[in-house]
Amino acid sequence: MPKLKTHSGAAKRFKKTGTGKIKRGQSKMRHILTSKESKTKRKLGKSSYVSDGDHAKVSRMIPYA
């Protein structure tokens, strides 16, 4: 069986935790920040986890993470 290639775009965006979950950053923090509430911006700055529906797809893209 040949080695699997890591999707380099996914490797920059996702990290695997010790328990096997996959961490991701959140979107909507690049521009047009004046119209967003401070509470929203604080919340979006933190990382979250990939949903169960997308977990299999993302883990295939980062097999050795």
MMTF fields as JSON, N, C-alpha, C and O atoms, coordinates in Angstrom:
{
  "mmtfVersion": "1.0.0",
  "mmtfProducer": "UNKNOWN",
  "numBonds": 259,
  "numAtoms": 260,
  "numGroups": 65,
  "numChains": 1,
  "numModels": 1,
  "chainsPerModel": [1],
  "groupsPerChain": [65],
  "chainIdList": ["A"],
  "bondAtomList": [4, 2, 8, 6, 12, 10, 16, 14, 20, 18, 24, 22, 28, 26, 32, 30, 36, 34, 40, 38, 44, 42, 48, 46, 52, 50, 56, 54, 60, 58, 64, 62, 68, 66, 72, 70, 76, 74, 80, 78, 84, 82, 88, 86, 92, 90, 96, 94, 100, 98, 104, 102, 108, 106, 112, 110, 116, 114, 120, 118, 124, 122, 128, 126, 132, 130, 136, 134, 140, 138, 144, 142, 148, 146, 152, 150, 156, 154, 160, 158, 164, 162, 168, 166, 172, 170, 176, 174, 180, 178, 184, 182, 188, 186, 192, 190, 196, 194, 200, 198, 204, 202, 208, 206, 212, 210, 216, 214, 220, 218, 224, 222, 228, 226, 232, 230, 236, 234, 240, 238, 244, 242, 248, 246, 252, 250, 256, 254],
  "bondOrderList": [1, 1, 1, 1, 1, 1, 1, 1, 1, 1, 1, 1, 1, 1, 1, 1, 1, 1, 1, 1, 1, 1, 1, 1, 1, 1, 1, 1, 1, 1, 1, 1, 1, 1, 1, 1, 1, 1, 1, 1, 1, 1, 1, 1, 1, 1, 1, 1, 1, 1, 1, 1, 1, 1, 1, 1, 1, 1, 1, 1, 1, 1, 1, 1],
  "groupList": [{"groupName": "MET", "atomNameList": ["N", "CA", "C", "O"], "elementList": ["N", "C", "C", "O"], "formalChargeList": [0, 0, 0, 0], "bondAtomList": [1, 0, 2, 1, 3, 2], "bondOrderList": [1, 1, 2], "singleLetterCode": "M", "chemCompType": "L-PEPTIDE LINKING"}, {"groupName": "PRO", "atomNameList": ["N", "CA", "C", "O"], "elementList": ["N", "C", "C", "O"], "formalChargeList": [0, 0, 0, 0], "bondAtomList": [1, 0, 2, 1, 3, 2], "bondOrderList": [1, 1, 2], "singleLetterCode": "P", "chemCompType": "L-PEPTIDE LINKING"}, {"groupName": "LYS", "atomNameList": ["N", "CA", "C", "O"], "elementList": ["N", "C", "C", "O"], "formalChargeList": [0, 0, 0, 0], "bondAtomList": [1, 0, 2, 1, 3, 2], "bondOrderList": [1, 1, 2], "singleLetterCode": "K", "chemCompType": "L-PEPTIDE LINKING"}, {"groupName": "LEU", "atomNameList": ["N", "CA", "C", "O"], "elementList": ["N", "C", "C", "O"], "formalChargeList": [0, 0, 0, 0], "bondAtomList": [1, 0, 2, 1, 3, 2], "bondOrderList": [1, 1, 2], "singleLetterCode": "L", "chemCompType": "L-PEPTIDE LINKING"}, {"groupName": "THR", "atomNameList": ["N", "CA", "C", "O"], "elementList": ["N", "C", "C", "O"], "formalChargeList": [0, 0, 0, 0], "bondAtomList": [1, 0, 2, 1, 3, 2], "bondOrderList": [1, 1, 2], "singleLetterCode": "T", "chemCompType": "L-PEPTIDE LINKING"}, {"groupName": "HIS", "atomNameList": ["N", "CA", "C", "O"], "elementList": ["N", "C", "C", "O"], "formalChargeList": [0, 0, 0, 0], "bondAtomList": [1, 0, 2, 1, 3, 2], "bondOrderList": [1, 1, 2], "singleLetterCode": "H", "chemCompType": "L-PEPTIDE LINKING"}, {"groupName": "SER", "atomNameList": ["N", "CA", "C", "O"], "elementList": ["N", "C", "C", "O"], "formalChargeList": [0, 0, 0, 0], "bondAtomList": [1, 0, 2, 1, 3, 2], "bondOrderList": [1, 1, 2], "singleLetterCode": "S", "chemCompType": "L-PEPTIDE LINKING"}, {"groupName": "GLY", "atomNameList": ["N", "CA", "C", "O"], "elementList": ["N", "C", "C", "O"], "formalChargeList": [0, 0, 0, 0], "bondAtomList": [1, 0, 2, 1, 3, 2], "bondOrderList": [1, 1, 2], "singleLetterCode": "G", "chemCompType": "PEPTIDE LINKING"}, {"groupName": "ALA", "atomNameList": ["N", "CA", "C", "O"], "elementList": ["N", "C", "C", "O"], "formalChargeList": [0, 0, 0, 0], "bondAtomList": [1, 0, 2, 1, 3, 2], "bondOrderList": [1, 1, 2], "singleLetterCode": "A", "chemCompType": "L-PEPTIDE LINKING"}, {"groupName": "ARG", "atomNameList": ["N", "CA", "C", "O"], "elementList": ["N", "C", "C", "O"], "formalChargeList": [0, 0, 0, 0], "bondAtomList": [1, 0, 2, 1, 3, 2], "bondOrderList": [1, 1, 2], "singleLetterCode": "R", "chemCompType": "L-PEPTIDE LINKING"}, {"groupName": "PHE", "atomNameList": ["N", "CA", "C", "O"], "elementList": ["N", "C", "C", "O"], "formalChargeList": [0, 0, 0, 0], "bondAtomList": [1, 0, 2, 1, 3, 2], "bondOrderList": [1, 1, 2], "singleLetterCode": "F", "chemCompType": "L-PEPTIDE LINKING"}, {"groupName": "ILE", "atomNameList": ["N", "CA", "C", "O"], "elementList": ["N", "C", "C", "O"], "formalChargeList": [0, 0, 0, 0], "bondAtomList": [1, 0, 2, 1, 3, 2], "bondOrderList": [1, 1, 2], "singleLetterCode": "I", "chemCompType": "L-PEPTIDE LINKING"}, {"groupName": "GLN", "atomNameList": ["N", "CA", "C", "O"], "elementList": ["N", "C", "C", "O"], "formalChargeList": [0, 0, 0, 0], "bondAtomList": [1, 0, 2, 1, 3, 2], "bondOrderList": [1, 1, 2], "singleLetterCode": "Q", "chemCompType": "L-PEPTIDE LINKING"}, {"groupName": "GLU", "atomNameList": ["N", "CA", "C", "O"], "elementList": ["N", "C", "C", "O"], "formalChargeList": [0, 0, 0, 0], "bondAtomList": [1, 0, 2, 1, 3, 2], "bondOrderList": [1, 1, 2], "singleLetterCode": "E", "chemCompType": "L-PEPTIDE LINKING"}, {"groupName": "TYR", "atomNameList": ["N", "CA", "C", "O"], "elementList": ["N", "C", "C", "O"], "formalChargeList": [0, 0, 0, 0], "bondAtomList": [1, 0, 2, 1, 3, 2], "bondOrderList": [1, 1, 2], "singleLetterCode": "Y", "chemCompType": "L-PEPTIDE LINKING"}, {"groupName": "VAL", "atomNameList": ["N", "CA", "C", "O"], "elementList": ["N", "C", "C", "O"], "formalChargeList": [0, 0, 0, 0], "bondAtomList": [1, 0, 2, 1, 3, 2], "bondOrderList": [1, 1, 2], "singleLetterCode": "V", "chemCompType": "L-PEPTIDE LINKING"}, {"groupName": "ASP", "atomNameList": ["N", "CA", "C", "O"], "elementList": ["N", "C", "C", "O"], "formalChargeList": [0, 0, 0, 0], "bondAtomList": [1, 0, 2, 1, 3, 2], "bondOrderList": [1, 1, 2], "singleLetterCode": "D", "chemCompType": "L-PEPTIDE LINKING"}],
  "groupTypeList": [0, 1, 2, 3, 2, 4, 5, 6, 7, 8, 8, 2, 9, 10, 2, 2, 4, 7, 4, 7, 2, 11, 2, 9, 7, 12, 6, 2, 0, 9, 5, 11, 3, 4, 6, 2, 13, 6, 2, 4, 2, 9, 2, 3, 7, 2, 6, 6, 14, 15, 6, 16, 7, 16, 5, 8, 2, 15, 6, 9, 0, 11, 1, 14, 8],
  "groupIdList": [1, 2, 3, 4, 5, 6, 7, 8, 9, 10, 11, 12, 13, 14, 15, 16, 17, 18, 19, 20, 21, 22, 23, 24, 25, 26, 27, 28, 29, 30, 31, 32, 33, 34, 35, 36, 37, 38, 39, 40, 41, 42, 43, 44, 45, 46, 47, 48, 49, 50, 51, 52, 53, 54, 55, 56, 57, 58, 59, 60, 61, 62, 63, 64, 65],
  "secStructList": [7, 7, 7, 7, 7, 7, 7, 2, 2, 2, 2, 2, 2, 3, 3, 3, 7, 6, 6, 1, 7, 3, 3, 3, 7, 7, 1, 1, 7, 1, 1, 7, 7, 6, 6, 1, 7, 2, 2, 2, 2, 2, 2, 2, 2, 1, 7, 3, 3, 7, 7, 2, 2, 2, 2, 2, 2, 2, 2, 2, 2, 1, 6, 6, 7],
  "xCoordList": [0.848, 0.0, 0.893, 1.793, 0.661, 1.505, 1.153, 0.107, 2.066, 1.812, 0.681, 0.488, -0.059, -1.132, -0.572, 0.311, -1.087, -0.655, -1.562, -2.782, -0.948, -1.688, -2.142, -1.374, -3.369, -3.882, -3.27, -3.591, -2.391, -1.612, -2.481, -2.163, -3.576, -4.489, -5.188, -5.393, -5.56, -6.221, -5.24, -5.625, -3.987, -2.988, -2.751, -2.416, -2.924, -2.746, -3.953, -3.831, -5.118, -6.354, -6.823, -7.567, -6.408, -6.922, -5.787, -4.689, -6.08, -5.138, -5.904, -7.061, -5.264, -5.904, -5.538, -4.377, -6.52, -6.275, -5.876, -5.895, -5.522, -5.118, -6.237, -5.986, -7.471, -8.61, -9.138, -10.063, -8.557, -8.978, -9.929, -10.296, -10.337, -11.179, -10.315, -9.089, -10.957, -10.224, -10.61, -11.784, -9.605, -9.836, -9.806, -9.087, -10.6, -10.624, -10.805, -11.317, -10.386, -10.642, -12.015, -12.635, -12.488, -13.801, -13.661, -12.656, -14.67, -14.656, -15.283, -15.666, -15.38, -16.038, -15.271, -15.883, -13.936, -13.145, -12.104, -11.162, -12.257, -11.254, -11.527, -10.619, -12.744, -13.063, -14.522, -15.242, -14.962, -16.303, -16.545, -17.58, -15.58, -15.681, -16.402, -16.799, -16.573, -17.216, -18.693, -19.275, -19.305, -20.734, -21.021, -22.184, -19.987, -20.186, -20.064, -19.292, -20.823, -20.755, -19.444, -18.842, -19.012, -17.779, -17.882, -16.918, -19.056, -19.287, -19.111, -18.522, -19.626, -19.502, -18.054, -17.6, -17.322, -15.921, -15.071, -14.155, -15.381, -14.671, -14.902, -13.976, -16.157, -16.528, -15.884, -15.438, -15.837, -15.28, -13.757, -13.178, -13.107, -11.661, -11.19, -10.037, -12.081, -11.704, -11.885, -12.651, -11.169, -11.289, -12.448, -12.91, -12.908, -13.972, -13.619, -12.517, -14.537, -14.263, -15.058, -16.13, -14.511, -15.191, -16.405, -16.327, -17.519, -18.747, -18.616, -17.736, -19.488, -19.449, -19.669, -19.091, -20.491, -20.772, -19.57, -19.439, -18.678, -17.502, -16.241, -15.19, -16.324, -15.13, -14.407, -13.18, -15.135, -14.511, -13.801, -12.703, -14.432, -13.848, -12.561, -11.579, -12.568, -11.384, -10.267, -9.101, -10.593, -9.546, -8.883, -7.723, -9.596, -8.959, -7.955, -6.974, -8.197, -7.287, -6.015, -4.98, -6.082, -4.891, -4.599, -4.77, -4.161, -4.027, -2.942, -3.073, -1.877, -0.77, -0.729, 0.267, -1.771, -1.784, -2.02, -2.064],
  "yCoordList": [-1.184, 0.0, 1.247, 1.354, 2.181, 3.386, 4.335, 4.223, 5.271, 6.284, 7.202, 7.416, 7.737, 8.677, 10.087, 10.422, 10.907, 12.295, 13.149, 12.988, 14.051, 15.003, 16.147, 16.629, 16.581, 17.754, 18.977, 19.274, 19.693, 20.754, 21.917, 22.574, 22.187, 23.243, 22.883, 23.738, 21.612, 21.155, 21.106, 21.366, 20.777, 20.693, 22.045, 22.116, 23.127, 24.467, 24.915, 25.815, 24.303, 24.761, 23.922, 24.419, 22.661, 21.747, 21.151, 20.915, 20.912, 20.221, 19.143, 19.341, 18.007, 16.921, 17.022, 17.257, 16.847, 16.924, 15.544, 14.556, 15.498, 14.241, 13.225, 12.02, 13.696, 12.782, 12.362, 11.555, 12.905, 12.507, 13.468, 13.26, 14.518, 15.536, 16.4, 16.402, 17.126, 17.987, 19.434, 19.797, 20.26, 21.672, 22.463, 22.118, 23.535, 24.414, 25.847, 26.091, 26.785, 28.189, 28.556, 27.787, 29.737, 30.174, 31.27, 31.979, 31.394, 32.374, 33.686, 33.845, 34.609, 35.918, 36.85, 37.644, 36.762, 37.673, 38.438, 38.986, 38.483, 39.138, 40.63, 41.45, 40.975, 42.384, 42.632, 41.714, 43.9, 44.365, 44.034, 43.476, 44.387, 44.075, 45.165, 44.943, 46.351, 47.444, 47.174, 47.67, 46.387, 46.113, 44.907, 44.577, 44.251, 43.093, 43.509, 44.407, 42.856, 43.13, 42.619, 41.681, 43.25, 42.83, 41.394, 40.632, 41.031, 39.67, 38.658, 37.594, 38.999, 38.108, 37.953, 36.846, 39.065, 39.022, 38.226, 37.509, 38.355, 37.558, 36.082, 35.276, 35.724, 34.329, 33.752, 32.604, 34.553, 34.077, 33.943, 33.228, 34.622, 34.531, 33.205, 32.818, 32.51, 31.223, 30.1, 30.223, 29.014, 27.877, 26.984, 27.045, 26.162, 25.209, 23.881, 23.72, 22.94, 21.599, 21.318, 21.882, 20.439, 20.011, 19.175, 18.368, 19.366, 18.645, 17.161, 16.762, 16.364, 14.915, 14.545, 13.572, 15.306, 15.015, 15.205, 14.516, 16.141, 16.422, 15.748, 15.842, 15.078, 14.532, 13.521, 13.559, 12.624, 11.584, 12.191, 11.768, 13.178, 13.812, 14.549, 14.461, 15.279, 16.053, 15.13, 15.383, 14.076, 13.163, 12.404, 12.01, 12.192, 11.598, 12.544, 12.102, 13.85, 14.831, 15.01, 15.394, 14.728, 14.858, 13.518, 13.399, 12.514, 11.165, 11.03, 10.175, 11.828, 11.654, 12.739, 12.848, 13.537, 14.618, 14.056, 14.811],
  "zCoordList": [0.0, 0.0, 0.0, 0.833, -0.911, -0.926, 0.213, 0.851, 0.44, 1.465, 1.006, -0.191, 1.968, 1.652, 1.64, 2.431, 0.744, 0.705, 1.586, 1.588, 2.328, 3.14, 2.253, 1.421, 2.419, 1.709, 2.378, 3.529, 1.674, 2.323, 2.771, 3.762, 2.06, 2.492, 3.78, 4.642, 3.919, 5.136, 6.305, 7.445, 6.036, 7.098, 7.753, 8.936, 6.981, 7.522, 8.34, 9.171, 8.121, 8.743, 9.917, 10.763, 9.993, 11.013, 11.83, 11.325, 13.118, 13.999, 14.743, 15.117, 14.958, 15.695, 17.167, 17.5, 18.06, 19.499, 20.028, 19.295, 21.288, 21.896, 21.969, 21.93, 22.074, 22.163, 20.796, 20.712, 19.716, 18.378, 17.703, 16.547, 18.398, 17.762, 16.85, 16.963, 15.953, 15.032, 15.296, 15.229, 15.597, 15.869, 14.57, 13.632, 14.528, 13.37, 13.841, 14.933, 13.016, 13.286, 12.759, 12.024, 13.139, 12.678, 11.625, 11.578, 10.796, 9.712, 10.16, 11.319, 9.235, 9.429, 10.37, 11.086, 10.376, 11.206, 10.394, 10.966, 9.081, 8.242, 8.044, 8.183, 7.727, 7.467, 7.809, 8.202, 7.654, 8.043, 9.523, 9.886, 10.357, 11.778, 12.565, 13.709, 11.957, 12.685, 12.912, 13.876, 12.027, 12.168, 13.059, 13.292, 13.554, 14.422, 15.888, 16.225, 16.742, 18.182, 18.761, 18.239, 19.849, 20.516, 21.0, 20.923, 21.499, 21.984, 20.857, 21.052, 19.679, 18.518, 18.107, 17.816, 18.081, 17.673, 18.653, 18.25, 19.956, 20.968, 20.747, 20.84, 20.451, 20.252, 18.99, 18.983, 17.925, 16.667, 16.706, 15.888, 17.648, 17.758, 18.315, 18.128, 18.999, 19.59, 18.574, 17.619, 18.801, 17.891, 18.312, 19.451, 17.39, 17.702, 17.052, 16.527, 17.083, 16.579, 15.311, 15.09, 14.488, 13.27, 13.671, 14.598, 12.979, 13.31, 12.971, 12.208, 13.539, 13.329, 11.868, 11.381, 11.171, 9.769, 8.869, 7.857, 9.223, 8.397, 8.914, 8.279, 10.044, 10.694, 9.811, 9.718, 9.166, 8.347, 7.142, 6.779, 6.531, 5.346, 5.677, 4.939, 6.792, 7.177, 7.637, 7.334, 8.355, 8.842, 7.698, 7.815, 6.598, 5.411, 4.773, 4.176, 4.897, 4.305, 5.12, 4.575, 6.452, 7.288, 7.972, 9.186, 7.213, 7.767, 8.826, 9.703, 8.792, 9.716, 10.782, 11.497, 10.91, 11.912, 13.303, 14.274]
}
